[in-house]
Amino acid sequence: MAIKDITLGQFFPGDTVIHRMDPRTKLIFTILYIVALFLADGPVGYGVALAVLVLCVLLSRIRPRVLLRSMRAVVFIVVLTALLNLFFTAGGPEETPLVSFWVFTIYPAGIRAATFMVLRILLLICCTFLLTYTTSPILITDALEWLLGPLKAIHLPVHELAMMMSIALRFIPTLIEETDKIMSAQKARGASFDTGGLLQRARALVPLLVPLFISAFRRADELAVAMECRCYHGGEGRTRLRQLRFVLRDYLALALGAAICVGVGLLAHWGV
């Protein structure tokens, strides 16, 4: 997989219903959706979650291949999680092992756990990616600051925390692009990142990581100087270019998110 295929943190401008939605609504809906994923415990519950995600993708007009391409970055984690659940989930006393070899035994419960866990991870990643694809980093910062607003009562630097998360999210695509450029330059000098054993590949990454870290620290220093030159002093007295307001579609989306969360929880309670 090429480094440039990683789309985490990218924003795709658009004029769809999802794009026009208040960022606070999208953030809360994503949180409710993630809660629903962890409550789901049956095929019907996961089916509902999948249907909601497909609906959101269609409304956002984000091309499905963009989401599928982003999944390639987590294939190893997904496969490892599936294997761990498959081989280390014990069946009930009434379950007969399907396969047994060496120290591994596969039960029907293991297959069920592996399938649902993989589906949960993929849906969770897709919904969070969809949030960043349809919301600019500035709006995500405003939404995070609003959501963490009650913590100001205990003197937590909410604005600074939201700004740091936004900057980190904003610079992910930049660092990915920088990594791709450095890899291309190293390959032109004869470096190879895809051949040899695991240790050899790890050593080949050293000429890549050193200039990448230097570039990241340089960008951080330039950003700090630019913020100082513009007299940035945190959130005190700052105004916003765009005032956030809830409208009807936001209330409907929040109601839908709450209904999904409650509905999936009830389906899990009923064993479906």
PASEBA-1860 file (N, C-alpha, C; in nm, 3 decimals):
! residues 272
1> MAIKDITL> 0.084/-0.119/0.000/0.000/0.000/0.000/0.087/0.124/0.000 ~ 0.059/0.219/-0.089/0.134/0.342/-0.095/0.096/0.432/0.022 ~ 0.196/0.508/0.072/0.171/0.599/0.183/0.064/0.701/0.147 ~ 0.065/0.746/0.020/-0.030/0.848/-0.021/-0.174/0.799/-0.022 ~ -0.194/0.667/-0.012/-0.331/0.612/-0.010/-0.398/0.630/0.126 ~ -0.320/0.666/0.230/-0.377/0.686/0.362/-0.450/0.820/0.363 ~ -0.578/0.819/0.393/-0.660/0.941/0.383/-0.705/0.992/0.520 ~ -0.647/0.941/0.630/-0.685/0.986/0.763/-0.658/1.135/0.779
9> GQFFPGDT> -0.758/1.208/0.829/-0.741/1.350/0.855/-0.771/1.440/0.737 ~ -0.796/1.384/0.619/-0.824/1.466/0.502/-0.969/1.516/0.505 ~ -0.989/1.633/0.445/-1.123/1.692/0.436/-1.158/1.708/0.289 ~ -1.276/1.655/0.251/-1.324/1.666/0.114/-1.440/1.765/0.112 ~ -1.418/1.887/0.064/-1.526/1.987/0.063/-1.645/1.940/-0.019 ~ -1.763/1.981/0.022/-1.884/1.944/-0.049/-2.002/2.027/-0.002 ~ -2.116/2.007/-0.064/-2.237/2.082/-0.030/-2.354/1.987/-0.007 ~ -2.325/1.877/0.061/-2.429/1.778/0.089/-2.494/1.805/0.224
17> VIHRMDPR> -2.595/1.727/0.255/-2.663/1.741/0.385/-2.565/1.716/0.499 ~ -2.479/1.618/0.484/-2.381/1.586/0.589/-2.280/1.699/0.604 ~ -2.233/1.756/0.493/-2.136/1.865/0.500/-2.195/1.988/0.568 ~ -2.323/2.017/0.540/-2.385/2.138/0.594/-2.428/2.122/0.739 ~ -2.424/2.002/0.790/-2.468/1.978/0.928/-2.373/2.043/1.028 ~ -2.426/2.085/1.140/-2.344/2.146/1.245/-2.237/2.047/1.291 ~ -2.110/2.091/1.304/-2.004/1.998/1.345/-2.029/1.935/1.482 ~ -2.097/2.007/1.570/-2.130/1.950/1.701/-2.225/1.832/1.687
25> TKLIFTIL> -2.319/1.845/1.593/-2.412/1.736/1.567/-2.338/1.613/1.516 ~ -2.246/1.635/1.421/-2.171/1.522/1.364/-2.083/1.456/1.470 ~ -2.024/1.536/1.557/-1.938/1.480/1.661/-2.020/1.398/1.762 ~ -2.133/1.452/1.806/-2.217/1.380/1.902/-2.275/1.255/1.837 ~ -2.318/1.266/1.710/-2.373/1.151/1.639/-2.267/1.041/1.627 ~ -2.142/1.079/1.599/-2.034/0.980/1.590/-2.012/0.910/1.723 ~ -2.017/0.986/1.832/-2.000/0.927/1.965/-2.114/0.829/1.995 ~ -2.237/0.870/1.965/-2.353/0.782/1.986/-2.343/0.656/1.900
33> YIVALFLA> -2.294/0.672/1.778/-2.279/0.558/1.688/-2.175/0.460/1.742 ~ -2.064/0.513/1.794/-1.960/0.427/1.852/-2.014/0.352/1.974 ~ -2.091/0.422/2.057/-2.154/0.356/2.172/-2.246/0.243/2.125 ~ -2.323/0.270/2.020/-2.412/0.168/1.965/-2.334/0.047/1.914 ~ -2.218/0.070/1.854/-2.135/-0.040/1.805/-2.088/-0.129/1.920 ~ -2.054/-0.068/2.032/-2.009/-0.147/2.146/-2.125/-0.213/2.220 ~ -2.245/-0.162/2.200/-2.363/-0.227/2.260/-2.412/-0.343/2.175 ~ -2.388/-0.337/2.044/-2.439/-0.440/1.953/-2.382/-0.577/1.989
41> DGPVGYGV> -2.470/-0.677/1.985/-2.427/-0.813/2.022/-2.500/-0.918/1.941 ~ -2.540/-0.883/1.820/-2.611/-0.978/1.737/-2.616/-0.930/1.593 ~ -2.653/-1.018/1.501/-2.654/-0.981/1.358/-2.750/-0.867/1.326 ~ -2.864/-0.861/1.395/-2.961/-0.754/1.366/-2.905/-0.619/1.409 ~ -2.843/-0.615/1.527/-2.784/-0.490/1.575/-2.675/-0.439/1.482 ~ -2.587/-0.530/1.439/-2.481/-0.489/1.347/-2.538/-0.454/1.210 ~ -2.646/-0.521/1.171/-2.712/-0.487/1.045/-2.766/-0.345/1.046 ~ -2.825/-0.305/1.159/-2.877/-0.169/1.173/-2.762/-0.069/1.165
49> ALAVLVLC> -2.653/-0.098/1.235/-2.537/-0.008/1.233/-2.479/0.005/1.092 ~ -2.471/-0.106/1.021/-2.419/-0.103/0.883/-2.512/-0.023/0.792 ~ -2.642/-0.041/0.807/-2.738/0.032/0.723/-2.727/0.183/0.747 ~ -2.710/0.223/0.873/-2.697/0.366/0.905/-2.570/0.423/0.843 ~ -2.460/0.348/0.850/-2.334/0.395/0.791/-2.346/0.409/0.640 ~ -2.408/0.311/0.575/-2.427/0.318/0.429/-2.510/0.439/0.392 ~ -2.615/0.467/0.470/-2.700/0.584/0.446/-2.619/0.713/0.458 ~ -2.534/0.721/0.561/-2.451/0.841/0.581/-2.351/0.859/0.466
57> VLLSRIRP> -2.293/0.749/0.419/-2.198/0.757/0.307/-2.270/0.806/0.181 ~ -2.389/0.755/0.157/-2.466/0.797/0.039/-2.502/0.945/0.048 ~ -2.543/0.991/0.166/-2.580/1.131/0.183/-2.460/1.223/0.171 ~ -2.342/1.176/0.214/-2.221/1.259/0.208/-2.159/1.263/0.069 ~ -2.198/1.166/-0.017/-2.145/1.153/-0.152/-1.994/1.130/-0.154 ~ -1.943/1.076/-0.044/-1.803/1.032/-0.041/-1.796/0.900/-0.116 ~ -1.703/0.891/-0.210/-1.694/0.769/-0.291/-1.657/0.650/-0.202 ~ -1.728/0.539/-0.213/-1.698/0.421/-0.129/-1.555/0.374/-0.143
65> RVLLRSMR> -1.496/0.389/-0.261/-1.358/0.341/-0.278/-1.259/0.421/-0.195 ~ -1.296/0.547/-0.159/-1.210/0.625/-0.070/-1.207/0.562/0.068 ~ -1.325/0.521/0.117/-1.332/0.453/0.247/-1.262/0.317/0.242 ~ -1.283/0.243/0.133/-1.220/0.112/0.121/-1.068/0.125/0.114 ~ -1.021/0.229/0.047/-0.877/0.250/0.038/-0.818/0.283/0.174 ~ -0.895/0.356/0.256/-0.846/0.390/0.389/-0.839/0.266/0.479 ~ -0.920/0.163/0.449/-0.918/0.041/0.529/-0.788/-0.039/0.512 ~ -0.719/-0.015/0.402/-0.597/-0.092/0.376/-0.489/-0.064/0.480
73> AVVFIVVL> -0.497/0.052/0.545/-0.397/0.088/0.645/-0.413/0.008/0.774 ~ -0.530/-0.054/0.796/-0.555/-0.125/0.921/-0.579/-0.274/0.899 ~ -0.539/-0.324/0.781/-0.562/-0.466/0.751/-0.493/-0.554/0.853 ~ -0.369/-0.521/0.890/-0.294/-0.604/0.985/-0.365/-0.611/1.120 ~ -0.413/-0.495/1.169/-0.482/-0.492/1.299/-0.611/-0.574/1.294 ~ -0.684/-0.560/1.183/-0.810/-0.632/1.168/-0.786/-0.783/1.164 ~ -0.687/-0.826/1.086/-0.656/-0.969/1.075/-0.610/-1.024/1.209 ~ -0.522/-0.952/1.278/-0.473/-0.997/1.409/-0.588/-1.009/1.510
81> TALLNLFF> -0.677/-0.910/1.511/-0.792/-0.915/1.602/-0.881/-1.033/1.571 ~ -0.903/-1.059/1.441/-0.987/-1.172/1.401/-0.927/-1.304/1.447 ~ -0.796/-1.321/1.429/-0.730/-1.446/1.469/-0.734/-1.466/1.620 ~ -0.710/-1.359/1.695/-0.712/-1.370/1.842/-0.851/-1.411/1.890 ~ -0.955/-1.350/1.834/-1.092/-1.386/1.874/-1.129/-1.525/1.825 ~ -1.077/-1.564/1.710/-1.112/-1.694/1.653/-1.054/-1.808/1.735 ~ -0.927/-1.795/1.774/-0.858/-1.906/1.841/-0.869/-1.903/1.993 ~ -0.898/-1.788/2.051/-0.894/-1.778/2.197/-1.031/-1.748/2.258
89> TAGGPEET> -1.138/-1.766/2.182/-1.273/-1.755/2.238/-1.325/-1.896/2.267 ~ -1.342/-1.925/2.393/-1.386/-2.060/2.432/-1.537/-2.073/2.413 ~ -1.579/-2.188/2.369/-1.722/-2.215/2.352/-1.786/-2.259/2.482 ~ -1.915/-2.262/2.484/-1.987/-2.308/2.602/-1.973/-2.459/2.620 ~ -2.018/-2.508/2.735/-2.004/-2.652/2.761/-2.083/-2.739/2.662 ~ -2.185/-2.682/2.599/-2.266/-2.760/2.506/-2.215/-2.749/2.362 ~ -2.113/-2.664/2.338/-2.062/-2.644/2.203/-1.956/-2.748/2.168 ~ -1.965/-2.800/2.047/-1.865/-2.896/1.997/-1.763/-2.822/1.913
97> PLVSFWVF> -1.632/-2.845/1.937/-1.530/-2.777/1.857/-1.544/-2.812/1.709 ~ -1.529/-2.709/1.624/-1.535/-2.731/1.481/-1.402/-2.783/1.428 ~ -1.293/-2.727/1.476/-1.158/-2.765/1.435/-1.069/-2.765/1.558 ~ -0.981/-2.862/1.568/-0.886/-2.868/1.679/-0.752/-2.918/1.627 ~ -0.649/-2.835/1.641/-0.515/-2.874/1.599/-0.412/-2.807/1.690 ~ -0.307/-2.883/1.724/-0.200/-2.838/1.813/-0.263/-2.781/1.940 ~ -0.239/-2.651/1.972/-0.297/-2.592/2.093/-0.419/-2.505/2.060 ~ -0.461/-2.508/1.934/-0.571/-2.422/1.892/-0.700/-2.502/1.874
105> TIYPAGIR> -0.809/-2.442/1.920/-0.941/-2.501/1.903/-1.038/-2.393/1.859 ~ -1.111/-2.421/1.752/-1.206/-2.323/1.699/-1.348/-2.368/1.732 ~ -1.421/-2.283/1.803/-1.560/-2.308/1.838/-1.650/-2.217/1.754 ~ -1.777/-2.252/1.741/-1.871/-2.159/1.674/-1.874/-2.022/1.740 ~ -1.857/-2.019/1.871/-1.854/-1.889/1.941/-1.734/-1.807/1.898 ~ -1.621/-1.872/1.866/-1.503/-1.801/1.819/-1.526/-1.738/1.683 ~ -1.591/-1.812/1.594/-1.621/-1.757/1.462/-1.715/-1.637/1.475 ~ -1.815/-1.651/1.561/-1.910/-1.540/1.583/-1.839/-1.419/1.641
113> AATFMVLR> -1.753/-1.441/1.742/-1.682/-1.329/1.805/-1.587/-1.261/1.707 ~ -1.515/-1.341/1.626/-1.422/-1.283/1.528/-1.496/-1.201/1.423 ~ -1.608/-1.253/1.374/-1.687/-1.183/1.271/-1.739/-1.050/1.323 ~ -1.798/-1.053/1.443/-1.855/-0.930/1.498/-1.747/-0.829/1.535 ~ -1.632/-0.878/1.585/-1.525/-0.785/1.622/-1.467/-0.715/1.500 ~ -1.446/-0.790/1.392/-1.395/-0.730/1.268/-1.494/-0.628/1.214 ~ -1.622/-0.663/1.216/-1.726/-0.571/1.168/-1.730/-0.446/1.254 ~ -1.715/-0.464/1.384/-1.717/-0.348/1.475/-1.600/-0.254/1.446
121> ILLLICCT> -1.481/-0.309/1.428/-1.363/-0.226/1.401/-1.378/-0.151/1.270 ~ -1.423/-0.221/1.166/-1.437/-0.157/1.034/-1.542/-0.047/1.037 ~ -1.655/-0.071/1.101/-1.759/0.031/1.109/-1.713/0.150/1.192 ~ -1.639/0.124/1.300/-1.589/0.232/1.385/-1.492/0.321/1.307 ~ -1.401/0.258/1.232/-1.303/0.335/1.154/-1.374/0.414/1.044 ~ -1.470/0.351/0.978/-1.542/0.419/0.869/-1.618/0.541/0.920 ~ -1.683/0.529/1.035/-1.762/0.642/1.085/-1.672/0.757/1.129 ~ -1.556/0.728/1.189/-1.465/0.836/1.229/-1.399/0.899/1.107
129> FLLTYTTS> -1.367/0.819/1.006/-1.311/0.874/0.883/-1.414/0.963/0.814 ~ -1.541/0.921/0.816/-1.646/0.999/0.752/-1.661/1.135/0.821 ~ -1.638/1.140/0.952/-1.644/1.267/1.025/-1.537/1.363/0.974 ~ -1.412/1.314/0.959/-1.304/1.401/0.914/-1.317/1.434/0.765 ~ -1.374/1.342/0.687/-1.391/1.368/0.544/-1.490/1.481/0.517 ~ -1.590/1.496/0.604/-1.699/1.592/0.579/-1.695/1.714/0.670 ~ -1.591/1.725/0.755/-1.582/1.838/0.849/-1.440/1.894/0.846 ~ -1.427/2.022/0.829/-1.294/2.084/0.826/-1.233/2.082/0.965
137> PILITDAL> -1.098/2.083/0.975/-1.034/2.081/1.107/-1.075/2.198/1.197 ~ -1.099/2.316/1.138/-1.140/2.431/1.218/-1.275/2.405/1.285 ~ -1.369/2.348/1.209/-1.501/2.320/1.265/-1.495/2.208/1.368 ~ -1.407/2.110/1.347/-1.389/2.005/1.447/-1.336/2.064/1.577 ~ -1.245/2.162/1.565/-1.194/2.231/1.684/-1.306/2.301/1.760 ~ -1.391/2.372/1.687/-1.504/2.443/1.751/-1.599/2.344/1.820 ~ -1.624/2.231/1.753/-1.714/2.131/1.811/-1.654/2.069/1.936 ~ -1.526/2.037/1.932/-1.459/1.978/2.048/-1.458/2.076/2.165
145> EWLLGPLK> -1.431/2.203/2.134/-1.428/2.303/2.241/-1.565/2.318/2.306 ~ -1.670/2.315/2.224/-1.806/2.324/2.278/-1.839/2.202/2.363 ~ -1.799/2.084/2.314/-1.831/1.960/2.385/-1.757/1.952/2.519 ~ -1.634/2.002/2.522/-1.554/1.999/2.644/-1.576/2.122/2.731 ~ -1.667/2.211/2.687/-1.690/2.337/2.758/-1.714/2.323/2.908 ~ -1.793/2.225/2.955/-1.817/2.214/3.100/-1.690/2.195/3.182 ~ -1.583/2.145/3.120/-1.458/2.123/3.194/-1.388/2.254/3.228 ~ -1.432/2.365/3.168/-1.374/2.495/3.204/-1.401/2.529/3.350
153> AIHLPVHE> -1.509/2.471/3.405/-1.544/2.498/3.545/-1.435/2.450/3.640 ~ -1.357/2.349/3.599/-1.247/2.300/3.684/-1.113/2.350/3.629 ~ -1.119/2.462/3.552/-1.000/2.533/3.502/-0.913/2.447/3.411 ~ -0.977/2.363/3.332/-0.904/2.288/3.230/-0.890/2.374/3.106 ~ -0.772/2.378/3.042/-0.753/2.460/2.921/-0.821/2.396/2.800 ~ -0.953/2.408/2.795/-1.031/2.341/2.692/-0.994/2.389/2.552 ~ -0.982/2.521/2.535/-0.950/2.574/2.402/-0.815/2.523/2.353 ~ -0.717/2.520/2.442/-0.583/2.475/2.403/-0.583/2.326/2.368
161> LAMMMSIA> -0.659/2.246/2.445/-0.668/2.103/2.416/-0.733/2.079/2.280 ~ -0.842/2.150/2.253/-0.909/2.135/2.124/-0.819/2.181/2.010 ~ -0.745/2.289/2.031/-0.653/2.338/1.928/-0.543/2.238/1.899 ~ -0.488/2.175/2.004/-0.382/2.076/1.984/-0.433/1.955/1.905 ~ -0.554/1.909/1.939/-0.610/1.795/1.865/-0.637/1.832/1.720 ~ -0.683/1.955/1.698/-0.710/1.999/1.562/-0.582/2.011/1.480 ~ -0.477/2.066/1.541/-0.350/2.079/1.471/-0.293/1.942/1.437 ~ -0.301/1.849/1.533/-0.251/1.713/1.508/-0.327/1.649/1.393
169> LRFIPTLI> -0.459/1.667/1.391/-0.541/1.611/1.284/-0.510/1.678/1.150 ~ -0.489/1.808/1.155/-0.463/1.883/1.032/-0.329/1.843/0.968 ~ -0.230/1.809/1.051/-0.097/1.782/0.997/-0.075/1.636/0.959 ~ -0.173/1.549/0.984/-0.158/1.408/0.943/-0.142/1.398/0.792 ~ -0.232/1.459/0.709/-0.211/1.449/0.564/-0.080/1.512/0.518 ~ -0.038/1.621/0.584/0.088/1.687/0.547/0.207/1.596/0.572 ~ 0.208/1.530/0.688/0.319/1.440/0.721/0.317/1.316/0.632 ~ 0.197/1.270/0.596/0.188/1.155/0.504/0.247/1.192/0.367
177> EETDKIMS> 0.214/1.312/0.321/0.269/1.358/0.193/0.420/1.373/0.202 ~ 0.468/1.426/0.314/0.613/1.441/0.334/0.683/1.306/0.337 ~ 0.620/1.208/0.403/0.677/1.073/0.408/0.688/1.013/0.268 ~ 0.584/1.032/0.188/0.586/0.979/0.052/0.697/1.043/-0.031 ~ 0.720/1.173/-0.014/0.826/1.241/-0.087/0.964/1.190/-0.044 ~ 0.984/1.171/0.086/1.112/1.123/0.136/1.138/0.980/0.088 ~ 1.033/0.896/0.090/1.048/0.759/0.041/1.086/0.757/-0.107 ~ 1.022/0.844/-0.186/1.055/0.850/-0.329/1.199/0.895/-0.350
185> AQKARGAS> 1.244/0.992/-0.269/1.383/1.038/-0.280/1.481/0.930/-0.240 ~ 1.449/0.854/-0.133/1.539/0.747/-0.088/1.543/0.632/-0.190 ~ 1.427/0.602/-0.251/1.424/0.497/-0.353/1.506/0.536/-0.475 ~ 1.505/0.666/-0.510/1.584/0.713/-0.622/1.734/0.699/-0.596 ~ 1.771/0.692/-0.467/1.911/0.673/-0.431/1.946/0.526/-0.409 ~ 1.847/0.438/-0.437/1.873/0.295/-0.429/1.822/0.226/-0.305 ~ 1.752/0.300/-0.217/1.699/0.238/-0.095/1.580/0.148/-0.130 ~ 1.561/0.044/-0.048/1.450/-0.049/-0.068/1.378/-0.069/0.065
193> FDTGGLLQ> 1.246/-0.048/0.063/1.165/-0.061/0.184/1.076/-0.185/0.182 ~ 1.076/-0.260/0.074/0.982/-0.371/0.057/1.051/-0.507/0.047 ~ 1.182/-0.511/0.056/1.254/-0.638/0.042/1.329/-0.669/0.171 ~ 1.367/-0.796/0.184/1.441/-0.840/0.302/1.352/-0.881/0.416 ~ 1.416/-0.924/0.524/1.342/-0.967/0.642/1.290/-0.851/0.723 ~ 1.226/-0.885/0.836/1.166/-0.783/0.921/1.271/-0.688/0.977 ~ 1.386/-0.742/1.022/1.493/-0.658/1.078/1.552/-0.566/0.972 ~ 1.568/-0.620/0.852/1.625/-0.540/0.744/1.531/-0.427/0.704
201> RARALVPL> 1.401/-0.455/0.703/1.304/-0.350/0.670/1.303/-0.243/0.778 ~ 1.317/-0.285/0.905/1.319/-0.188/1.015/1.441/-0.097/1.003 ~ 1.556/-0.154/0.967/1.676/-0.072/0.949/1.660/0.024/0.831 ~ 1.589/-0.020/0.727/1.570/0.065/0.609/1.484/0.187/0.640 ~ 1.408/0.181/0.751/1.322/0.293/0.786/1.398/0.407/0.854 ~ 1.520/0.379/0.904/1.596/0.482/0.976/1.624/0.603/0.886 ~ 1.672/0.584/0.761/1.692/0.702/0.675/1.563/0.776/0.641 ~ 1.449/0.711/0.665/1.320/0.775/0.641/1.274/0.853/0.762
209> LVPLFISA> 1.292/0.796/0.882/1.240/0.858/1.003/1.317/0.983/1.045 ~ 1.449/0.982/1.024/1.529/1.096/1.068/1.488/1.225/0.996 ~ 1.486/1.228/0.862/1.440/1.353/0.796/1.294/1.386/0.823 ~ 1.211/1.281/0.847/1.070/1.306/0.875/1.054/1.378/1.009 ~ 1.128/1.333/1.112/1.122/1.399/1.242/1.176/1.541/1.234 ~ 1.285/1.560/1.159/1.340/1.695/1.143/1.239/1.787/1.076 ~ 1.170/1.736/0.972/1.069/1.815/0.903/0.951/1.847/0.995 ~ 0.910/1.749/1.077/0.797/1.771/1.169/0.831/1.877/1.273
217> FRRADELA> 0.952/1.870/1.330/0.993/1.970/1.430/1.007/2.109/1.367 ~ 1.054/2.115/1.242/1.067/2.243/1.175/0.929/2.306/1.151 ~ 0.833/2.222/1.108/0.698/2.273/1.086/0.635/2.319/1.217 ~ 0.658/2.244/1.325/0.603/2.284/1.455/0.661/2.417/1.501 ~ 0.792/2.437/1.479/0.855/2.562/1.518/0.802/2.679/1.435 ~ 0.785/2.656/1.305/0.731/2.762/1.218/0.589/2.798/1.257 ~ 0.509/2.698/1.293/0.372/2.724/1.336/0.369/2.803/1.466 ~ 0.458/2.768/1.561/0.463/2.839/1.689/0.502/2.986/1.668
225> VAMECRCY> 0.600/3.010/1.580/0.643/3.148/1.551/0.529/3.226/1.485 ~ 0.458/3.161/1.390/0.347/3.228/1.321/0.236/3.264/1.419 ~ 0.206/3.175/1.515/0.100/3.203/1.613/0.143/3.316/1.707 ~ 0.270/3.319/1.743/0.319/3.428/1.828/0.315/3.561/1.756 ~ 0.354/3.561/1.627/0.353/3.685/1.549/0.213/3.741/1.535 ~ 0.113/3.655/1.539/-0.026/3.699/1.528/-0.091/3.721/1.664 ~ -0.005/3.726/1.768/-0.050/3.756/1.905/-0.155/3.658/1.955 ~ -0.134/3.530/1.925/-0.228/3.427/1.970/-0.207/3.401/2.119
233> HGGEGRTR> -0.313/3.413/2.198/-0.303/3.393/2.343/-0.414/3.302/2.394 ~ -0.453/3.204/2.318/-0.557/3.112/2.363/-0.696/3.161/2.326 ~ -0.795/3.111/2.398/-0.933/3.137/2.361/-0.995/3.261/2.421 ~ -0.920/3.331/2.507/-0.978/3.447/2.574/-1.004/3.560/2.475 ~ -1.131/3.605/2.469/-1.166/3.718/2.386/-1.169/3.692/2.237 ~ -1.157/3.566/2.196/-1.156/3.534/2.054/-1.300/3.525/2.000 ~ -1.318/3.568/1.877/-1.447/3.556/1.810/-1.437/3.450/1.702 ~ -1.549/3.412/1.645/-1.552/3.308/1.542/-1.605/3.364/1.412
241> LRQLRFVL> -1.545/3.319/1.303/-1.594/3.359/1.172/-1.732/3.301/1.145 ~ -1.752/3.175/1.189/-1.880/3.108/1.167/-1.943/3.075/1.302 ~ -2.059/3.130/1.327/-2.132/3.102/1.450/-2.209/2.971/1.434 ~ -2.190/2.881/1.528/-2.255/2.751/1.521/-2.399/2.761/1.573 ~ -2.491/2.709/1.491/-2.633/2.710/1.530/-2.696/2.577/1.493 ~ -2.774/2.523/1.585/-2.850/2.403/1.556/-2.975/2.440/1.475 ~ -3.001/2.362/1.371/-3.125/2.379/1.292/-3.201/2.247/1.296 ~ -3.311/2.241/1.222/-3.398/2.124/1.229/-3.325/1.995/1.193
249> RDYLALAL> -3.243/1.998/1.087/-3.175/1.875/1.047/-3.079/1.825/1.155 ~ -3.025/1.918/1.235/-2.936/1.877/1.344/-3.014/1.806/1.454 ~ -3.130/1.860/1.489/-3.212/1.796/1.592/-3.260/1.658/1.546 ~ -3.295/1.648/1.417/-3.338/1.518/1.364/-3.223/1.417/1.367 ~ -3.101/1.463/1.332/-2.985/1.373/1.334/-2.953/1.327/1.476 ~ -2.961/1.419/1.572/-2.936/1.382/1.711/-3.041/1.283/1.762 ~ -3.167/1.307/1.725/-3.273/1.214/1.764/-3.250/1.077/1.702 ~ -3.206/1.075/1.575/-3.176/0.947/1.509/-3.061/0.875/1.578
257> GAAICVGV> -2.955/0.950/1.615/-2.842/0.889/1.683/-2.882/0.829/1.817 ~ -2.963/0.903/1.894/-3.011/0.850/2.023/-3.099/0.728/2.003 ~ -3.184/0.731/1.900/-3.272/0.616/1.873/-3.191/0.493/1.833 ~ -3.086/0.514/1.754/-3.000/0.401/1.714/-2.932/0.341/1.836 ~ -2.881/0.429/1.922/-2.810/0.382/2.042/-2.904/0.300/2.132 ~ -3.023/0.353/2.157/-3.120/0.283/2.242/-3.169/0.156/2.174 ~ -3.199/0.166/2.043/-3.250/0.049/1.970/-3.150/-0.065/1.965 ~ -3.024/-0.034/1.937/-2.922/-0.140/1.933/-2.902/-0.200/2.072
265> GLLAHWGV> -2.909/-0.114/2.175/-2.897/-0.166/2.312/-3.009/-0.262/2.347 ~ -3.132/-0.230/2.304/-3.246/-0.319/2.328/-3.232/-0.450/2.249 ~ -3.183/-0.439/2.124/-3.163/-0.561/2.044/-3.060/-0.652/2.108 ~ -2.954/-0.592/2.165/-2.852/-0.671/2.234/-2.912/-0.737/2.358 ~ -2.999/-0.664/2.429/-3.062/-0.719/2.549/-3.153/-0.838/2.514 ~ -3.216/-0.829/2.398/-3.304/-0.938/2.353/-3.227/-1.050/2.284 ~ -3.095/-1.032/2.268/-3.013/-1.138/2.208/-3.018/-1.143/2.058 ~ -3.054/-1.032/1.992/-3.057/-1.028/1.846/-2.968/-0.914/1.797
END
